Amino acid sequence: MRFTHRVAIAFTLLAAALPIPATAAGAAAPPQAASPRAALAQIEERVYVESTVDSNGDGRLDRIAIDIARPSTGGPYPVVFEQSPYRNGLASAANHGVNVSALPQEGLFPLAPGAPPTAGPGVSVARPVPDLPDWYDDYFVPKGYAVVLGHSIGTGDSDGCPTSGDMQETLATTAVIDWLNGRARGFSASGAQVTASWSTGNVGMIGVSYNGTLPNMAAATGVAGLKAIVPISAISSWYDYYRANGLVVAPGGYQGEDTDVLARAVLDRTDCTSRINQIETDQDRVTGDWKQFWADRDYVGKANKVAAGVFVIHGQADWNVKGQQYAQWWDALRANNVPRKIWLHNGGHGTTSRADYKATVERWFEYFLKGIDNGILTEPRAEVQFKDGTWRQYADWPNPGAAQAVFKLDAASATAPGGLTLGTPTGTTAQSFTDNGRTSTATTLVASPDSANGNRLVYRTGNLASAVTLTGSPKVSLRLAVTNRNDANVTALLVDYGGTGTSTTPVIVTRGWIDPQNRNSRATSEKVVQGTEYALNFSMQPKDYVFAAGHRIGLVVISTDYDYTLRPPAGAALRLNPVGSTLTIAQTGLATGDDYSISVSPSGGATNPGGTLSATVATAVTSGSSQNVALSAAGLPTGVTASFSPSTVVAGGSATLTLSTTASVAPGTYQVTVTGTGTGATRTASYALTVNGPGGCNGTNPADVGIPDAGAAVESTVTISGCPGAASASSTAEVHIVHPYRGDLVVSLVAPDGSSYSLSNRSGGSADDIHQTFTVNLSGETANGTWRLRVQDAAAADVGRIDTWTLTLGP
């Protein structure tokens, strides 16, 4: 429970000290509700801990305000400690401008005269207050812990100035741990010295976001007494929060924020202007280079000092505190044999919704703070949640069972989309593109991958023969030149594309950025000579993700990333040489040797008896070299024949499948298996054949239709013919929609005359998917004609697809 006001705390303490009057003899006491505080029987107090720093330069050591909740009897007790700069909320602070007349680092190595770079106007953006946990004392005090909520330096009721993660803020935090161990002085509001005689000295820190970063900061000092930490959505290096390989980047959703903006937002003092102005200067938004300022705010390099057990919790969809923060911290902890555990959930910025979250945190603290061997270190070290909500357990992270796959870029044309291959590329043509990221988002630029786009380059694998599971941080090596400017942003996007010929909405799985001036070191900018090709080697943000069978892995290269980088005017020209350019991922599921994939597009169709249908059978080399593939079909009902033109293709080629039906074929839906028999592998794909038949009052459309995020409605059609008269009052629509949040969806059935019947209107909350048969009174509608299933995603954050649906109009 949070402490909201000092007076309220004083009142609580006073009330606890007053004697309780006895009930008069023979008098019945009035019934009273039990007090939660009385049930907890805890003491609350405020203490001011003297630190070793004077961050505002007033000649007095800063004192750190802490609020304490502890059992009223017994002890001593271990301590659960959360330090936070957000106790008094956030002030509005103007962000830096991100629409710039030129990238500021272009002026470092002038090649031609031009206007000096200038920053755009500041934009006032109110950052949301993080979700501060309010359950610590309610949960831990009854279990024999004390709980301490601290006010970070220069914020809340503490002295000093906020310093955005440097050693001053760190030492102000560890001072509290020192006081809990008798090594520092504490004072009451009246100035009397106070000791923590009730503390065992064993401390566990926990928190989310900035509150989770402070435990990392404290642990990296090796302070005695800090036995365990639970950093949630936490930073391990502030450089990687506001910078990326020499580029100035933004935390997701807060374009233009930087360390000075954050300091002003949490500031609760009036005497810190000059110190925050110095932060603004020292952070260097011009070069983006790693400097001492950032080294002072890096904890990864100090992981050898960590003596606490570390339980990392982070969201894989967290683009505020990006995944690199947990990945590099985890690697450093592993290298130094630190006891550790990691949960990677599929949500965003914040903690997991797992039912066992609190209990597992308690077990972590119980082991390290109370010395109870509860077996928590013998459990799987890493647990990862995937998009479908399932969790997988690994002995470590990234999945140690994964293998490295190195894709080479393949480009046979200067403009057409290129390929990714594990074998030998067939094309080595350089490709060029022009930056337009100031107005075009990455989501826009990854769309329509089958067409050339002068503002991006796209490279894809063939359709995957089986699901491929990505783990860890993808890496790219790009041979790239900037041909008309002194420098340019470079952004790489890893994209999940649907299979050949499908309309599946692309998904940006992860991304990464680099400044070509920092091609050899993030600490040193070097001149970019126009037209000169450089090797740019950098990592994307980590991700554990499943590319479904039949999908394609894509690499998209753009310049400015609208949501993350500074935005110079459009027009920077870049040239990429596929020779020597690669994408490397750690994965499970990719085949080795000579292999190929096969797909059918569309994936299904409907016809009346006597009709014909056609589809394209596409093949693609997924590893090794091409091979001859003979095509055949199985699962055909009586009265249906299949033919291929040509009947044999070279992997990478395609053929036309024709299905011919006779008048006598029985109505129904049949799964036709298309088989490719190659010299080194056999692969299959499916086609759903629906025969309506005479008098047929039902129809199915099995073809996938992508549902865009918060976009226009999409439709899937079923044509009914030969069904006499009107539809039935008990007609049914069997609907199968894949979507991670069904409460976003508006689903309706549209009759041939345009009449609309609601099936589901944003119902079902956060549950996944819709797999349901709806009964609809369609007795007023003529059965024959084209019926439409219309679906709209009415809220942001998720995408999905219409998987299949069946309409039955008969009784």
URHUVEN-V29922 format. One record per helix or strand of 2 or more residues. SS is the DSSP state (@ for helix, = for strand). FROM is the first residue (numbers start at 1). TO is the last residue. If there is no record, write none. Layout:
SS/FROM/TO
SS/FROM/TO
//
This chain:
@/6/17
@/36/40
=/42/50
=/63/71
=/77/84
=/93/95
@/104/109
=/123/125
@/136/143
=/145/151
@/167/180
=/186/187
=/193/194
=/199/208
@/210/219
=/226/232
@/239/242
=/243/244
=/247/249
@/259/266
@/273/283
@/292/295
@/300/305
=/309/315
@/324/335
=/340/345
@/357/370
@/376/378
=/382/385
=/391/394
=/403/411
=/418/421
=/431/434
@/442/445
=/457/460
=/468/482
=/489/497
=/507/515
@/516/518
=/534/539
=/545/547
=/552/558
=/573/588
=/595/601
=/604/607
=/612/623
=/628/634
=/640/645
=/648/650
=/654/661
=/668/678
=/682/691
=/698/701
=/705/707
=/714/720
=/731/739
@/742/744
=/745/750
=/756/761
=/770/776
=/785/793
=/800/808
//
